Every structure is written in structure tokens, then in C-alpha cells.
């Protein structure tokens, strides 16, 4: 089961984090949501129970099956 907060979250909170999408916008892509609207829409979906409509046991992941850890399993255990 994924953790709600991994070390990546609390070890990098102070660093700037952004995506440069100019190269895909140049190819004709446009975002569907603004930075202002997306958090509001997500919170509204949470309040209405929209997240509960996904398959049970999916851990709210959009992926159909869990990726195999392989060597990462060992690294997680020793770190």
C-alpha cells in the first residue's frame, strides 16, 4: 500500500518544483484546467465522494495493476 507521505515529500519540500510545458504547448497541447481551478475541482470531488466510485482495493490508483518492485523491494527494506 502506498504511503501518504514518502521521504521524497518531506526531504524536497523546500526546493522549487515546476514543469516546463512550453515544448508540448508548441505542438498544440493546451491544459484543460488552470492552477486555480484544479484544486477546487479536486476538493469538490472529494466532498461529493467521487473518489469512492473507483474499484475496491485499487488504492485509488488509475493503473490497472501494481508494478513489480523487483530490486526496489530490497532497496526499500534496507533504506
VMD Tcl script that builds the backbone (N, CA, C; Angstrom):
set m [mol new atoms 237]
animate dup $m
set s [atomselect $m all]
$s set {name element resname resid chain x y z} {
  {N N UNK 1 A 0.845 -1.175 0.000}
  {CA C UNK 1 A 0.000 0.000 0.000}
  {C C UNK 1 A 0.893 1.240 0.000}
  {N N UNK 2 A 0.613 2.195 -0.861}
  {CA C UNK 2 A 1.443 3.403 -0.901}
  {C C UNK 2 A 1.267 4.222 0.379}
  {N N UNK 3 A 2.341 4.851 0.784}
  {CA C UNK 3 A 2.301 5.714 1.960}
  {C C UNK 3 A 1.779 7.083 1.541}
  {N N UNK 4 A 1.027 7.755 2.416}
  {CA C UNK 4 A 0.544 9.088 2.040}
  {C C UNK 4 A 1.670 10.105 1.929}
  {N N UNK 5 A 2.740 9.915 2.713}
  {CA C UNK 5 A 3.879 10.825 2.661}
  {C C UNK 5 A 5.153 9.990 2.621}
  {N N UNK 6 A 5.878 10.104 1.543}
  {CA C UNK 6 A 7.150 9.409 1.399}
  {C C UNK 6 A 8.284 10.369 1.715}
  {N N UNK 7 A 9.498 9.855 1.912}
  {CA C UNK 7 A 10.634 10.749 2.169}
  {C C UNK 7 A 10.804 11.827 1.102}
  {N N UNK 8 A 10.463 11.493 -0.140}
  {CA C UNK 8 A 10.580 12.487 -1.209}
  {C C UNK 8 A 9.790 13.742 -0.871}
  {N N UNK 9 A 8.624 13.596 -0.249}
  {CA C UNK 9 A 7.789 14.745 0.072}
  {C C UNK 9 A 8.441 15.649 1.112}
  {N N UNK 10 A 8.909 15.076 2.206}
  {CA C UNK 10 A 9.430 15.933 3.266}
  {C C UNK 10 A 10.907 16.275 3.119}
  {N N UNK 11 A 11.616 15.604 2.237}
  {CA C UNK 11 A 13.012 15.965 2.015}
  {C C UNK 11 A 13.192 16.990 0.904}
  {N N UNK 12 A 12.145 17.209 0.114}
  {CA C UNK 12 A 12.255 18.150 -1.004}
  {C C UNK 12 A 11.237 19.293 -0.942}
  {N N UNK 13 A 10.550 19.451 0.193}
  {CA C UNK 13 A 9.504 20.474 0.269}
  {C C UNK 13 A 10.043 21.879 0.054}
  {N N UNK 14 A 11.283 22.126 0.409}
  {CA C UNK 14 A 11.861 23.464 0.330}
  {C C UNK 14 A 12.454 23.789 -1.042}
  {N N UNK 15 A 12.465 22.817 -1.948}
  {CA C UNK 15 A 13.058 23.039 -3.269}
  {C C UNK 15 A 11.979 23.436 -4.276}
  {N N UNK 16 A 12.311 24.317 -5.206}
  {CA C UNK 16 A 11.321 24.684 -6.225}
  {C C UNK 16 A 10.990 23.483 -7.106}
  {N N UNK 17 A 9.739 23.368 -7.463}
  {CA C UNK 17 A 9.280 22.228 -8.244}
  {C C UNK 17 A 8.280 22.727 -9.275}
  {N N UNK 18 A 8.643 22.623 -10.536}
  {CA C UNK 18 A 7.729 23.040 -11.586}
  {C C UNK 18 A 8.032 22.260 -12.860}
  {N N UNK 19 A 7.068 22.247 -13.744}
  {CA C UNK 19 A 7.217 21.588 -15.036}
  {C C UNK 19 A 7.200 22.641 -16.131}
  {N N UNK 20 A 8.103 22.522 -17.071}
  {CA C UNK 20 A 8.111 23.405 -18.222}
  {C C UNK 20 A 7.360 22.697 -19.340}
  {N N UNK 21 A 6.204 23.225 -19.713}
  {CA C UNK 21 A 5.369 22.586 -20.724}
  {C C UNK 21 A 5.371 23.348 -22.051}
  {N N UNK 22 A 6.291 24.263 -22.214}
  {CA C UNK 22 A 6.329 25.066 -23.442}
  {C C UNK 22 A 6.531 24.203 -24.680}
  {N N UNK 23 A 7.327 23.144 -24.565}
  {CA C UNK 23 A 7.590 22.294 -25.729}
  {C C UNK 23 A 6.343 21.536 -26.178}
  {N N UNK 24 A 5.463 21.140 -25.255}
  {CA C UNK 24 A 4.236 20.456 -25.675}
  {C C UNK 24 A 3.152 21.450 -26.080}
  {N N UNK 25 A 3.189 22.639 -25.511}
  {CA C UNK 25 A 2.256 23.672 -25.954}
  {C C UNK 25 A 2.574 24.094 -27.384}
  {N N UNK 26 A 3.852 24.083 -27.748}
  {CA C UNK 26 A 4.257 24.412 -29.114}
  {C C UNK 26 A 3.731 23.384 -30.116}
  {N N UNK 27 A 3.436 22.166 -29.633}
  {CA C UNK 27 A 2.894 21.109 -30.506}
  {C C UNK 27 A 1.373 21.102 -30.521}
  {N N UNK 28 A 0.754 22.081 -29.847}
  {CA C UNK 28 A -0.695 22.203 -29.904}
  {C C UNK 28 A -1.429 21.753 -28.655}
  {N N UNK 29 A -0.727 21.291 -27.636}
  {CA C UNK 29 A -1.387 20.853 -26.406}
  {C C UNK 29 A -1.769 22.051 -25.553}
  {N N UNK 30 A -2.931 22.009 -24.962}
  {CA C UNK 30 A -3.378 23.046 -24.040}
  {C C UNK 30 A -3.907 22.384 -22.785}
  {N N UNK 31 A -3.597 22.920 -21.609}
  {CA C UNK 31 A -4.109 22.317 -20.378}
  {C C UNK 31 A -5.619 22.465 -20.278}
  {N N UNK 32 A -6.267 21.463 -19.688}
  {CA C UNK 32 A -7.719 21.503 -19.524}
  {C C UNK 32 A -8.126 22.320 -18.302}
  {N N UNK 33 A -7.241 22.391 -17.303}
  {CA C UNK 33 A -7.568 23.061 -16.051}
  {C C UNK 33 A -6.477 24.072 -15.704}
  {N N UNK 34 A -6.868 25.099 -14.989}
  {CA C UNK 34 A -5.882 26.084 -14.535}
  {C C UNK 34 A -5.362 25.682 -13.153}
  {N N UNK 35 A -4.271 26.288 -12.742}
  {CA C UNK 35 A -3.728 26.029 -11.414}
  {C C UNK 35 A -4.688 26.481 -10.318}
  {N N UNK 36 A -5.549 27.392 -10.636}
  {CA C UNK 36 A -6.519 27.870 -9.652}
  {C C UNK 36 A -7.713 26.920 -9.568}
  {N N UNK 37 A -8.211 26.445 -10.702}
  {CA C UNK 37 A -9.427 25.635 -10.725}
  {C C UNK 37 A -9.210 24.189 -10.288}
  {N N UNK 38 A -8.074 23.618 -10.606}
  {CA C UNK 38 A -7.857 22.193 -10.348}
  {C C UNK 38 A -7.961 21.824 -8.871}
  {N N UNK 39 A -7.329 22.552 -7.941}
  {CA C UNK 39 A -7.500 22.167 -6.523}
  {C C UNK 39 A -8.945 22.272 -6.053}
  {N N UNK 40 A -9.663 23.273 -6.546}
  {CA C UNK 40 A -11.067 23.425 -6.153}
  {C C UNK 40 A -11.911 22.268 -6.676}
  {N N UNK 41 A -11.697 21.887 -7.931}
  {CA C UNK 41 A -12.441 20.774 -8.502}
  {C C UNK 41 A -12.105 19.462 -7.796}
  {N N UNK 42 A -10.841 19.276 -7.449}
  {CA C UNK 42 A -10.440 18.061 -6.743}
  {C C UNK 42 A -11.077 17.995 -5.363}
  {N N UNK 43 A -11.099 19.115 -4.664}
  {CA C UNK 43 A -11.699 19.137 -3.331}
  {C C UNK 43 A -13.200 18.897 -3.412}
  {N N UNK 44 A -13.853 19.483 -4.403}
  {CA C UNK 44 A -15.287 19.248 -4.591}
  {C C UNK 44 A -15.559 17.773 -4.872}
  {N N UNK 45 A -14.716 17.149 -5.678}
  {CA C UNK 45 A -14.867 15.725 -5.965}
  {C C UNK 45 A -14.705 14.905 -4.690}
  {N N UNK 46 A -13.757 15.287 -3.848}
  {CA C UNK 46 A -13.554 14.603 -2.569}
  {C C UNK 46 A -14.791 14.743 -1.685}
  {N N UNK 47 A -15.340 15.956 -1.601}
  {CA C UNK 47 A -16.504 16.185 -0.741}
  {C C UNK 47 A -17.736 15.420 -1.209}
  {N N UNK 48 A -17.884 15.249 -2.511}
  {CA C UNK 48 A -19.051 14.543 -3.034}
  {C C UNK 48 A -18.874 13.031 -3.042}
  {N N UNK 49 A -17.704 12.548 -2.656}
  {CA C UNK 49 A -17.479 11.106 -2.626}
  {C C UNK 49 A -17.116 10.531 -3.968}
  {N N UNK 50 A -16.696 11.366 -4.901}
  {CA C UNK 50 A -16.355 10.895 -6.236}
  {C C UNK 50 A -15.203 9.911 -6.254}
  {N N UNK 51 A -14.323 9.989 -5.265}
  {CA C UNK 51 A -13.195 9.069 -5.215}
  {C C UNK 51 A -13.637 7.664 -4.819}
  {N N UNK 52 A -14.784 7.538 -4.189}
  {CA C UNK 52 A -15.258 6.231 -3.738}
  {C C UNK 52 A -15.780 5.381 -4.886}
  {N N UNK 53 A -15.946 5.948 -6.057}
  {CA C UNK 53 A -16.523 5.225 -7.184}
  {C C UNK 53 A -15.536 4.314 -7.889}
  {N N UNK 54 A -14.261 4.356 -7.489}
  {CA C UNK 54 A -13.276 3.501 -8.130}
  {C C UNK 54 A -13.352 2.096 -7.546}
  {N N UNK 55 A -12.701 1.153 -8.212}
  {CA C UNK 55 A -12.739 -0.239 -7.788}
  {C C UNK 55 A -12.182 -0.408 -6.380}
  {N N UNK 56 A -12.811 -1.297 -5.618}
  {CA C UNK 56 A -12.321 -1.586 -4.276}
  {C C UNK 56 A -10.957 -2.249 -4.376}
  {N N UNK 57 A -10.056 -1.868 -3.497}
  {CA C UNK 57 A -8.721 -2.448 -3.482}
  {C C UNK 57 A -7.764 -1.812 -4.466}
  {N N UNK 58 A -8.199 -0.784 -5.178}
  {CA C UNK 58 A -7.326 -0.169 -6.170}
  {C C UNK 58 A -6.390 0.864 -5.562}
  {N N UNK 59 A -6.584 1.185 -4.288}
  {CA C UNK 59 A -5.791 2.230 -3.615}
  {C C UNK 59 A -5.894 3.546 -4.374}
  {N N UNK 60 A -7.010 3.758 -5.052}
  {CA C UNK 60 A -7.280 4.978 -5.794}
  {C C UNK 60 A -6.247 5.237 -6.885}
  {N N UNK 61 A -5.678 4.198 -7.398}
  {CA C UNK 61 A -4.697 4.337 -8.467}
  {C C UNK 61 A -5.385 4.188 -9.821}
  {N N UNK 62 A -4.999 4.997 -10.794}
  {CA C UNK 62 A -5.578 4.853 -12.125}
  {C C UNK 62 A -5.005 3.662 -12.896}
  {N N UNK 63 A -3.972 3.031 -12.355}
  {CA C UNK 63 A -3.330 1.922 -13.047}
  {C C UNK 63 A -4.118 0.633 -12.850}
  {N N UNK 64 A -4.095 -0.226 -13.845}
  {CA C UNK 64 A -4.858 -1.467 -13.783}
  {C C UNK 64 A -4.219 -2.513 -12.883}
  {N N UNK 65 A -2.909 -2.514 -12.782}
  {CA C UNK 65 A -2.250 -3.464 -11.893}
  {C C UNK 65 A -0.996 -2.818 -11.309}
  {N N UNK 66 A -0.583 -3.344 -10.187}
  {CA C UNK 66 A 0.580 -2.794 -9.498}
  {C C UNK 66 A 1.856 -3.213 -10.209}
  {N N UNK 67 A 2.790 -2.270 -10.291}
  {CA C UNK 67 A 4.073 -2.572 -10.911}
  {C C UNK 67 A 4.888 -3.472 -9.989}
  {N N UNK 68 A 5.681 -4.356 -10.569}
  {CA C UNK 68 A 6.525 -5.238 -9.778}
  {C C UNK 68 A 7.708 -4.442 -9.240}
  {N N UNK 69 A 8.013 -4.651 -7.965}
  {CA C UNK 69 A 9.100 -3.916 -7.330}
  {C C UNK 69 A 10.469 -4.417 -7.757}
  {N N UNK 70 A 10.635 -5.733 -7.875}
  {CA C UNK 70 A 11.933 -6.280 -8.249}
  {C C UNK 70 A 13.009 -5.881 -7.259}
  {N N UNK 71 A 14.082 -5.305 -7.747}
  {CA C UNK 71 A 15.206 -4.882 -6.911}
  {C C UNK 71 A 14.786 -3.780 -5.949}
  {N N UNK 72 A 13.801 -2.971 -6.322}
  {CA C UNK 72 A 13.366 -1.890 -5.446}
  {C C UNK 72 A 12.832 -2.412 -4.117}
  {N N UNK 73 A 12.280 -3.630 -4.114}
  {CA C UNK 73 A 11.788 -4.219 -2.874}
  {C C UNK 73 A 12.928 -4.307 -1.864}
  {N N UNK 74 A 14.073 -4.790 -2.305}
  {CA C UNK 74 A 15.224 -4.929 -1.420}
  {C C UNK 74 A 15.721 -3.564 -0.964}
  {N N UNK 75 A 15.770 -2.602 -1.880}
  {CA C UNK 75 A 16.248 -1.264 -1.527}
  {C C UNK 75 A 15.336 -0.597 -0.509}
  {N N UNK 76 A 14.043 -0.825 -0.619}
  {CA C UNK 76 A 13.111 -0.260 0.360}
  {C C UNK 76 A 13.339 -0.856 1.735}
  {N N UNK 77 A 13.668 -2.139 1.776}
  {CA C UNK 77 A 13.874 -2.811 3.065}
  {C C UNK 77 A 15.146 -2.359 3.758}
  {N N UNK 78 A 16.187 -2.053 3.007}
  {CA C UNK 78 A 17.454 -1.678 3.622}
  {C C UNK 78 A 17.596 -0.164 3.815}
  {N N UNK 79 A 16.706 0.615 3.255}
  {CA C UNK 79 A 16.834 2.073 3.409}
  {C C UNK 79 A 16.024 2.568 4.595}
}
mol reanalyze $m
mol bondsrecalc $m
mol representation Tube
mol addrep $m
